[in-house]
Structure formats: C-alpha cells, structure tokens
Amino acid sequence: MKVVLYVTQTANGYIANETDEMPWSASSWSNHYKTIKGFKAQVLGRRTYQIMKRKELFRKMGNPFTVVVSSFPAPETEGNIAYAKSPYDALQILKEKGFKNIVVHGGGKMNASFMLVKLVDEVWLDVEPFVFGTGIKLFHDSFFSSKLKLISTKRLSQNTVQLRYKVMK
C-alpha cells in the first residue's frame, strides 16, 4: 500500500492559523479536492475530521472512504467513515477494503504519528505564499527524522507550488 502525506502549508510550515483558518488560493483548493478524489481513501485525525465535516468538504472531495484516527471512543461506523486507534489500525482497515493508495492529510499530530512509525512513502506539499507567526505546524513536535528525495515540482498558480518528495527508508 502506498501512503502519501499531502498537505497545503505556508512558506514557514504551518497548515492552518491559530483559529484553524486556511486561506489558501482557489488553485490550491481545487488541486486538493482533485487529488483526494483520485485517491478515493483518506486518513484524518479527529479534529481535522470535525472541521471538514462542519465545512461540508467531503462532497467536494468525492466523498472518499475516510478513516478517522483518534484515541477518543469511536462512534459507530457510518457509511464510508471508519474509526481507528492508531496509524497501523487505519492502514489495516484500508487494506481490508482493498485500497492500494491512500492519502493522509490530518493535522500536525496525525502527520507526525505516521512519520514517527515510518508509514509514509511520499510527502506532497502545496506551498502557499503566506507566513503565520502561530498556528498548526505541519508536524506536531515529535521525535522523528526522515530524509526526503525530491521527485517533482509543479507550479499550481503564479504564487503556489507543489513539491513531491519520496521518503527515504
């Protein structure tokens, strides 16, 4: 199974400001929705799931099968939403469903948890022309280190680029 961590971030590595706002360009949002539709399966953290549900973003992404990773007690599985307690459990659920490629685009804690246990094969970053002084970092503080190899760059708009990296294992 190929696991891609895909996020939009500021030039200084924040994925949202301190009030959870993501003022990304239309081209970045469009690319994000198209990418998730292509994967058909995603892994999110509980908080990211709640924000996306509140903003009704799942329909724009083609209602992908979603696994929410959380240490909180899980509600009953509903439709194409499943719950897992760890990154390993999330991937097991997706493997049992027959998915070969999945995208992780949770918050900083979720992103770090997948990197920490070395489950990410590629990192895709859409870099927007913003800097935030505070907010949610791409990776929550955690003790991991990964070497990346640049595989491609793509201009999404005049000011936004996408960087794709392979995680060296």
MDAnalysis code that builds the backbone (N, CA, C; Angstrom):
import MDAnalysis as mda
import numpy as np

u = mda.Universe.empty(507, n_residues=169, atom_resindex=np.repeat(np.arange(169), 3), trajectory=True)
u.add_TopologyAttr("name", ["N", "CA", "C"] * 169)
u.add_TopologyAttr("resid", np.arange(1, 170))
u.add_TopologyAttr("resname", ["MET", "LYS", "VAL", "VAL", "LEU", "TYR", "VAL", "THR", "GLN", "THR", "ALA", "ASN", "GLY", "TYR", "ILE", "ALA", "ASN", "GLU", "THR", "ASP", "GLU", "MET", "PRO", "TRP", "SER", "ALA", "SER", "SER", "TRP", "SER", "ASN", "HIS", "TYR", "LYS", "THR", "ILE", "LYS", "GLY", "PHE", "LYS", "ALA", "GLN", "VAL", "LEU", "GLY", "ARG", "ARG", "THR", "TYR", "GLN", "ILE", "MET", "LYS", "ARG", "LYS", "GLU", "LEU", "PHE", "ARG", "LYS", "MET", "GLY", "ASN", "PRO", "PHE", "THR", "VAL", "VAL", "VAL", "SER", "SER", "PHE", "PRO", "ALA", "PRO", "GLU", "THR", "GLU", "GLY", "ASN", "ILE", "ALA", "TYR", "ALA", "LYS", "SER", "PRO", "TYR", "ASP", "ALA", "LEU", "GLN", "ILE", "LEU", "LYS", "GLU", "LYS", "GLY", "PHE", "LYS", "ASN", "ILE", "VAL", "VAL", "HIS", "GLY", "GLY", "GLY", "LYS", "MET", "ASN", "ALA", "SER", "PHE", "MET", "LEU", "VAL", "LYS", "LEU", "VAL", "ASP", "GLU", "VAL", "TRP", "LEU", "ASP", "VAL", "GLU", "PRO", "PHE", "VAL", "PHE", "GLY", "THR", "GLY", "ILE", "LYS", "LEU", "PHE", "HIS", "ASP", "SER", "PHE", "PHE", "SER", "SER", "LYS", "LEU", "LYS", "LEU", "ILE", "SER", "THR", "LYS", "ARG", "LEU", "SER", "GLN", "ASN", "THR", "VAL", "GLN", "LEU", "ARG", "TYR", "LYS", "VAL", "MET", "LYS"])
u.atoms.positions = np.array([
    [0.856, -1.182, 0.000],
    [0.000, 0.000, 0.000],
    [0.896, 1.237, 0.000],
    [0.569, 2.168, -0.880],
    [1.322, 3.420, -0.956],
    [0.612, 4.466, -0.096],
    [1.373, 5.097, 0.791],
    [0.834, 6.115, 1.702],
    [1.469, 7.458, 1.362],
    [0.607, 8.407, 0.997],
    [1.064, 9.758, 0.668],
    [0.545, 10.723, 1.726],
    [1.442, 11.470, 2.316],
    [1.053, 12.547, 3.225],
    [0.951, 13.799, 2.365],
    [-0.239, 14.389, 2.320],
    [-0.477, 15.522, 1.419],
    [-1.112, 16.673, 2.178],
    [-0.444, 17.824, 2.161],
    [-0.962, 18.994, 2.867],
    [-0.640, 20.270, 2.094],
    [-1.409, 21.292, 2.416],
    [-1.097, 22.636, 1.961],
    [-0.538, 23.364, 3.169],
    [0.519, 24.125, 2.958],
    [1.176, 24.797, 4.070],
    [1.675, 26.175, 3.661],
    [1.999, 26.954, 4.680],
    [2.623, 28.250, 4.448],
    [4.096, 28.037, 4.114],
    [4.755, 29.102, 3.707],
    [6.183, 29.017, 3.412],
    [6.998, 28.652, 4.649],
    [6.443, 28.906, 5.845],
    [7.182, 28.560, 7.067],
    [6.589, 27.343, 7.793],
    [5.832, 26.508, 7.074],
    [5.462, 25.205, 7.609],
    [4.215, 25.101, 8.465],
    [3.279, 26.039, 8.351],
    [2.018, 25.946, 9.093],
    [0.903, 25.489, 8.156],
    [0.029, 24.602, 8.661],
    [-1.068, 24.093, 7.834],
    [-2.388, 24.808, 8.124],
    [-2.411, 25.624, 9.139],
    [-3.572, 26.467, 9.473],
    [-3.108, 27.513, 10.470],
    [-3.874, 28.601, 10.554],
    [-3.519, 29.606, 11.562],
    [-4.098, 29.199, 12.920],
    [-3.953, 30.055, 13.901],
    [-4.373, 29.711, 15.267],
    [-5.883, 29.552, 15.426],
    [-6.670, 30.000, 14.452],
    [-8.125, 29.825, 14.511],
    [-8.604, 28.782, 13.497],
    [-7.712, 27.920, 13.052],
    [-7.998, 26.826, 12.112],
    [-8.341, 27.290, 10.705],
    [-8.089, 28.541, 10.389],
    [-8.368, 29.035, 9.037],
    [-7.218, 28.651, 8.107],
    [-7.585, 28.360, 6.866],
    [-6.625, 28.002, 5.826],
    [-6.946, 28.868, 4.610],
    [-6.347, 30.054, 4.532],
    [-6.711, 30.999, 3.461],
    [-6.022, 30.707, 2.128],
    [-6.104, 29.460, 1.699],
    [-5.384, 29.052, 0.501],
    [-6.074, 29.528, -0.774],
    [-5.306, 29.562, -1.838],
    [-5.806, 30.025, -3.131],
    [-6.801, 29.023, -3.721],
    [-7.604, 29.511, -4.644],
    [-8.578, 28.650, -5.326],
    [-7.869, 27.509, -6.056],
    [-6.710, 27.782, -6.637],
    [-5.980, 26.734, -7.362],
    [-5.488, 25.652, -6.407],
    [-5.090, 26.043, -5.224],
    [-4.633, 25.067, -4.240],
    [-5.792, 24.192, -3.758],
    [-6.943, 24.826, -3.437],
    [-8.122, 24.052, -3.018],
    [-8.571, 23.115, -4.121],
    [-8.607, 23.601, -5.351],
    [-9.030, 22.785, -6.478],
    [-8.113, 21.564, -6.632],
    [-6.821, 21.788, -6.537],
    [-5.854, 20.696, -6.641],
    [-6.048, 19.697, -5.501],
    [-6.306, 20.217, -4.329],
    [-6.509, 19.358, -3.154],
    [-7.726, 18.450, -3.360],
    [-8.854, 19.024, -3.746],
    [-10.074, 18.240, -3.963],
    [-9.859, 17.184, -5.046],
    [-9.224, 17.578, -6.141],
    [-8.967, 16.664, -7.250],
    [-8.064, 15.506, -6.808],
    [-7.048, 15.819, -6.023],
    [-6.118, 14.799, -5.552],
    [-6.822, 13.789, -4.658],
    [-7.620, 14.266, -3.714],
    [-8.319, 13.352, -2.805],
    [-9.302, 12.484, -3.584],
    [-10.007, 13.065, -4.554],
    [-10.919, 12.280, -5.396],
    [-10.171, 11.146, -6.072],
    [-8.948, 11.423, -6.526],
    [-8.137, 10.412, -7.197],
    [-7.724, 9.272, -6.286],
    [-7.462, 9.566, -5.033],
    [-7.053, 8.525, -4.090],
    [-8.241, 7.682, -3.624],
    [-9.385, 8.291, -3.449],
    [-10.618, 7.617, -3.017],
    [-10.593, 7.135, -1.569],
    [-9.483, 7.313, -0.867],
    [-9.394, 6.925, 0.551],
    [-8.457, 7.888, 1.263],
    [-8.853, 8.288, 2.464],
    [-8.045, 9.240, 3.221],
    [-8.035, 8.876, 4.696],
    [-6.991, 9.352, 5.385],
    [-6.880, 9.191, 6.823],
    [-6.765, 10.585, 7.424],
    [-7.588, 10.833, 8.430],
    [-7.621, 12.127, 9.108],
    [-7.543, 11.921, 10.612],
    [-7.128, 12.961, 11.303],
    [-7.257, 12.979, 12.750],
    [-8.673, 13.424, 13.114],
    [-9.059, 13.212, 14.348],
    [-10.416, 13.539, 14.812],
    [-10.752, 15.012, 14.608],
    [-9.833, 15.882, 14.986],
    [-10.094, 17.319, 14.896],
    [-10.234, 17.772, 13.445],
    [-9.364, 17.288, 12.574],
    [-9.449, 17.620, 11.156],
    [-10.764, 17.113, 10.576],
    [-11.155, 15.898, 10.961],
    [-12.424, 15.343, 10.501],
    [-13.591, 16.254, 10.907],
    [-13.595, 16.687, 12.153],
    [-14.684, 17.547, 12.631],
    [-14.734, 18.870, 11.872],
    [-13.576, 19.459, 11.607],
    [-13.524, 20.720, 10.861],
    [-14.045, 20.507, 9.436],
    [-13.600, 19.440, 8.787],
    [-14.013, 19.173, 7.413],
    [-15.503, 18.865, 7.331],
    [-16.013, 18.149, 8.321],
    [-17.446, 17.829, 8.335],
    [-18.263, 19.107, 8.518],
    [-17.823, 19.958, 9.443],
    [-18.527, 21.220, 9.695],
    [-18.542, 22.113, 8.450],
    [-17.451, 22.104, 7.703],
    [-17.361, 22.940, 6.491],
    [-17.880, 22.233, 5.244],
    [-18.413, 21.032, 5.431],
    [-19.009, 20.251, 4.335],
    [-18.041, 20.071, 3.161],
    [-16.818, 19.636, 3.451],
    [-15.799, 19.480, 2.421],
    [-15.778, 18.100, 1.783],
    [-16.391, 17.100, 2.413],
    [-16.305, 15.731, 1.897],
    [-16.932, 15.589, 0.507],
    [-18.041, 16.242, 0.271],
    [-18.697, 16.182, -1.037],
    [-17.771, 16.722, -2.130],
    [-17.056, 17.813, -1.842],
    [-16.150, 18.412, -2.824],
    [-15.002, 17.472, -3.185],
    [-14.709, 16.537, -2.273],
    [-13.626, 15.578, -2.487],
    [-14.137, 14.262, -3.063],
    [-15.416, 14.207, -3.391],
    [-15.987, 12.989, -3.941],
    [-16.374, 11.967, -2.880],
    [-16.582, 12.420, -1.654],
    [-16.946, 11.537, -0.534],
    [-16.051, 10.309, -0.433],
    [-14.737, 10.517, -0.257],
    [-13.816, 9.382, -0.180],
    [-14.061, 8.555, 1.074],
    [-13.640, 7.283, 1.025],
    [-13.677, 6.469, 2.231],
    [-12.701, 7.121, 3.207],
    [-13.140, 7.358, 4.432],
    [-12.355, 8.108, 5.404],
    [-12.167, 7.308, 6.681],
    [-10.922, 7.228, 7.120],
    [-10.624, 6.629, 8.416],
    [-10.179, 7.747, 9.337],
    [-10.861, 7.871, 10.462],
    [-10.549, 8.878, 11.462],
    [-9.751, 8.190, 12.568],
    [-8.537, 8.684, 12.801],
    [-7.699, 8.120, 13.854],
    [-7.857, 8.982, 15.092],
    [-8.209, 8.327, 16.193],
    [-8.446, 9.057, 17.435],
    [-8.324, 8.128, 18.624],
    [-7.829, 8.669, 19.718],
    [-7.778, 7.891, 20.964],
    [-9.102, 7.990, 21.715],
    [-9.976, 8.885, 21.280],
    [-11.297, 9.020, 21.895],
    [-12.149, 7.811, 21.506],
    [-13.118, 7.464, 22.320],
    [-14.013, 6.364, 21.936],
    [-14.696, 6.680, 20.609],
    [-14.695, 5.702, 19.718],
    [-15.252, 5.909, 18.386],
    [-16.761, 5.719, 18.391],
    [-17.449, 6.600, 17.678],
    [-18.880, 6.361, 17.466],
    [-19.046, 5.172, 16.516],
    [-20.244, 4.761, 16.296],
    [-20.497, 3.674, 15.348],
    [-19.997, 4.079, 13.962],
    [-19.466, 3.114, 13.232],
    [-19.050, 3.370, 11.862],
    [-20.278, 3.770, 11.057],
    [-20.115, 4.808, 10.259],
    [-21.242, 5.343, 9.497],
    [-20.879, 5.457, 8.029],
    [-21.579, 4.742, 7.172],
    [-21.349, 4.832, 5.736],
    [-19.904, 4.589, 5.362],
    [-19.280, 5.597, 4.778],
    [-17.898, 5.443, 4.341],
    [-16.911, 6.089, 5.330],
    [-17.300, 6.135, 6.607],
    [-16.426, 6.644, 7.670],
    [-16.135, 5.493, 8.633],
    [-14.858, 5.268, 8.909],
    [-14.456, 4.257, 9.883],
    [-13.537, 4.924, 10.897],
    [-13.354, 4.281, 12.020],
    [-12.534, 4.842, 13.095],
    [-11.441, 3.853, 13.477],
    [-10.273, 4.407, 13.803],
    [-9.127, 3.593, 14.198],
    [-8.426, 4.260, 15.370],
    [-7.709, 3.464, 16.135],
    [-6.992, 3.999, 17.294],
    [-5.528, 4.337, 16.992],
    [-5.014, 3.870, 15.850],
    [-3.605, 4.118, 15.522],
    [-3.417, 4.160, 14.007],
    [-2.275, 4.674, 13.554],
    [-1.986, 4.637, 12.120],
    [-2.002, 3.205, 11.570],
    [-1.449, 2.253, 12.328],
    [-1.449, 0.859, 11.874],
    [-2.871, 0.340, 11.686],
    [-3.734, 0.625, 12.657],
    [-5.136, 0.189, 12.559],
    [-5.818, 0.815, 11.349],
    [-5.528, 2.091, 11.088],
    [-6.124, 2.772, 9.940],
    [-5.727, 2.081, 8.639],
    [-4.439, 1.768, 8.505],
    [-3.985, 1.119, 7.278],
    [-4.557, -0.289, 7.141],
    [-4.746, -0.981, 8.257],
    [-5.340, -2.316, 8.209],
    [-6.779, -2.248, 7.693],
    [-7.532, -1.280, 8.173],
    [-8.912, -1.092, 7.706],
    [-8.922, -0.838, 6.198],
    [-8.046, 0.036, 5.737],
    [-7.993, 0.380, 4.315],
    [-7.521, -0.794, 3.468],
    [-6.581, -1.564, 3.988],
    [-6.104, -2.750, 3.273],
    [-7.246, -3.760, 3.121],
    [-8.000, -3.975, 4.192],
    [-9.136, -4.905, 4.145],
    [-10.210, -4.448, 3.165],
    [-10.321, -3.140, 2.956],
    [-11.286, -2.584, 1.997],
    [-10.758, -2.633, 0.563],
    [-9.493, -3.020, 0.393],
    [-8.928, -3.168, -0.943],
    [-8.243, -1.945, -1.518],
    [-8.010, -0.918, -0.716],
    [-7.335, 0.282, -1.220],
    [-5.839, 0.025, -1.370],
    [-5.280, 0.488, -2.475],
    [-3.845, 0.317, -2.742],
    [-3.064, 1.608, -2.494],
    [-3.755, 2.757, -2.637],
    [-3.140, 4.069, -2.438],
    [-4.028, 4.878, -1.508],
    [-3.421, 5.470, -0.493],
    [-4.198, 6.294, 0.430],
    [-3.461, 7.592, 0.704],
    [-4.232, 8.573, 1.115],
    [-3.648, 9.872, 1.437],
    [-3.935, 10.191, 2.901],
    [-2.908, 10.657, 3.575],
    [-3.025, 11.139, 4.951],
    [-2.979, 12.649, 4.864],
    [-3.970, 13.316, 5.410],
    [-3.906, 14.783, 5.444],
    [-4.614, 15.276, 6.686],
    [-4.128, 14.753, 7.766],
    [-4.692, 15.148, 9.053],
    [-4.006, 16.393, 9.555],
    [-4.151, 16.647, 10.816],
    [-3.472, 17.766, 11.439],
    [-2.032, 17.413, 11.749],
    [-1.363, 18.304, 12.441],
    [0.049, 18.107, 12.769],
    [0.317, 16.856, 13.588],
    [-0.586, 16.508, 14.506],
    [-0.404, 15.294, 15.309],
    [-0.524, 14.051, 14.445],
    [-1.524, 14.027, 13.575],
    [-1.716, 12.866, 12.692],
    [-0.528, 12.716, 11.759],
    [-0.094, 13.821, 11.147],
    [1.044, 13.769, 10.239],
    [2.281, 13.230, 10.946],
    [2.545, 13.728, 12.142],
    [3.715, 13.278, 12.902],
    [3.591, 11.810, 13.292],
    [2.377, 11.362, 13.647],
    [2.220, 9.970, 14.082],
    [2.539, 9.001, 12.943],
    [2.176, 9.336, 11.718],
    [2.502, 8.473, 10.582],
    [3.993, 8.515, 10.268],
    [4.609, 9.685, 10.381],
    [6.050, 9.787, 10.133],
    [6.845, 9.066, 11.212],
    [6.400, 9.180, 12.435],
    [7.101, 8.569, 13.572],
    [7.239, 7.059, 13.403],
    [6.204, 6.410, 12.911],
    [6.247, 4.951, 12.754],
    [6.611, 4.539, 11.324],
    [7.094, 5.503, 10.555],
    [7.661, 5.273, 9.220],
    [6.689, 4.587, 8.245],
    [5.456, 5.090, 8.211],
    [4.447, 4.532, 7.306],
    [4.242, 5.354, 6.045],
    [4.903, 6.507, 5.934],
    [4.698, 7.409, 4.794],
    [5.717, 7.093, 3.696],
    [5.210, 6.937, 2.469],
    [6.077, 6.674, 1.319],
    [6.458, 7.959, 0.587],
    [5.491, 8.901, 0.505],
    [5.756, 10.174, -0.157],
    [5.112, 11.309, 0.624],
    [5.715, 12.484, 0.515],
    [5.178, 13.708, 1.108],
    [4.936, 14.688, -0.029],
    [3.687, 15.155, -0.139],
    [3.320, 16.147, -1.146],
    [2.946, 17.426, -0.416],
    [3.624, 18.514, -0.752],
    [3.384, 19.794, -0.104],
    [2.974, 20.844, -1.126],
    [1.791, 21.408, -0.967],
    [1.405, 22.589, -1.724],
    [1.817, 23.775, -0.858],
    [2.732, 24.589, -1.352],
    [3.269, 25.704, -0.565],
    [2.618, 26.997, -1.034],
    [1.888, 27.619, -0.111],
    [1.172, 28.867, -0.379],
    [2.006, 30.067, 0.080],
    [1.827, 31.232, -0.562],
    [2.629, 32.414, -0.235],
    [2.125, 33.153, 1.012],
    [2.200, 32.472, 2.134],
    [1.837, 33.042, 3.431],
    [2.901, 32.663, 4.439],
    [2.998, 33.432, 5.504],
    [3.713, 33.027, 6.711],
    [2.794, 33.340, 7.887],
    [2.720, 32.413, 8.811],
    [1.948, 32.624, 10.042],
    [2.925, 32.637, 11.202],
    [2.690, 33.521, 12.158],
    [3.527, 33.547, 13.352],
    [3.173, 32.430, 14.322],
    [1.901, 32.056, 14.336],
    [1.445, 30.946, 15.171],
    [0.408, 30.158, 14.382],
    [0.139, 28.976, 14.846],
    [-0.860, 28.140, 14.187],
    [-0.546, 26.679, 14.361],
    [-1.050, 25.881, 13.434],
    [-0.841, 24.439, 13.472],
    [0.312, 24.102, 12.543],
    [1.352, 23.519, 13.111],
    [2.525, 23.154, 12.323],
    [2.258, 21.900, 11.500],
    [2.977, 21.775, 10.403],
    [2.882, 20.597, 9.548],
    [3.056, 19.327, 10.377],
    [4.024, 19.331, 11.283],
    [4.261, 18.204, 12.177],
    [4.274, 18.697, 13.609],
    [3.422, 18.116, 14.430],
    [3.432, 18.387, 15.859],
    [4.791, 17.953, 16.390],
    [5.276, 18.621, 17.422],
    [6.574, 18.270, 17.991],
    [6.618, 16.780, 18.323],
    [7.598, 16.098, 17.752],
    [7.738, 14.660, 17.942],
    [9.172, 14.287, 17.612],
    [9.614, 13.165, 18.138],
    [10.988, 12.722, 17.925],
    [11.069, 11.785, 16.729],
    [11.173, 12.355, 15.541],
    [11.407, 11.556, 14.346],
    [12.262, 12.376, 13.399],
    [12.863, 11.674, 12.468],
    [13.684, 12.318, 11.455],
    [13.558, 11.479, 10.189],
    [13.369, 12.123, 9.058],
    [13.258, 11.405, 7.792],
    [13.983, 12.180, 6.714],
    [14.716, 11.457, 5.910],
    [15.378, 12.066, 4.752],
    [14.429, 11.957, 3.569],
    [14.318, 13.047, 2.799],
    [13.427, 13.081, 1.658],
    [14.222, 13.286, 0.373],
    [13.700, 12.746, -0.723],
    [14.299, 12.958, -2.047],
    [13.241, 13.616, -2.923],
    [13.567, 14.779, -3.485],
    [12.632, 15.500, -4.346],
    [12.360, 14.698, -5.615],
    [11.070, 14.436, -5.886],
    [10.715, 13.710, -7.108],
    [10.140, 14.635, -8.171],
    [9.429, 15.697, -7.736],
    [8.898, 16.623, -8.742],
    [8.477, 17.938, -8.107],
    [8.400, 18.933, -8.971],
    [7.849, 20.226, -8.585],
    [6.827, 20.607, -9.652],
    [5.811, 21.316, -9.209],
    [4.752, 21.719, -10.136],
    [4.232, 23.077, -9.692],
    [4.093, 23.978, -10.628],
    [3.515, 25.287, -10.326],
    [1.999, 25.165, -10.419],
    [1.305, 25.448, -9.305],
    [-0.158, 25.385, -9.288],
    [-0.784, 26.706, -9.688],
    [-0.077, 27.797, -9.417],
    [-0.519, 29.138, -9.796],
    [0.725, 30.018, -9.823],
    [0.530, 31.293, -10.034],
    [1.679, 32.202, -10.084],
    [2.484, 32.169, -8.782],
    [1.806, 31.984, -7.649],
    [2.487, 32.052, -6.358],
    [2.497, 30.753, -5.557],
    [1.931, 29.693, -6.085],
    [1.813, 28.443, -5.332],
    [2.497, 27.315, -6.084],
    [3.288, 26.540, -5.356],
    [3.979, 25.392, -5.952],
    [3.653, 24.126, -5.178],
    [3.778, 23.001, -5.878],
    [3.658, 21.711, -5.214],
    [5.005, 21.021, -5.283],
    [5.447, 20.525, -4.140],
    [6.691, 19.772, -4.036],
    [6.324, 18.342, -3.680],
    [6.897, 17.400, -4.401],
    [6.658, 15.979, -4.088],
    [7.990, 15.335, -3.734],
    [7.965, 14.654, -2.590],
    [9.162, 14.004, -2.077],
    [8.915, 12.523, -1.833],
    [9.933, 11.736, -2.070],
    [9.925, 10.335, -1.660],
    [10.583, 10.274, -0.290],
    [10.005, 9.503, 0.621],
    [10.598, 9.313, 1.942],
    [11.617, 8.196, 1.812],
    [12.846, 8.492, 2.122],
    [13.919, 7.501, 2.038],
    [13.856, 6.600, 3.270],
    [13.736, 5.323, 3.043],
    [13.618, 4.362, 4.159],
    [14.838, 3.496, 4.261],
])
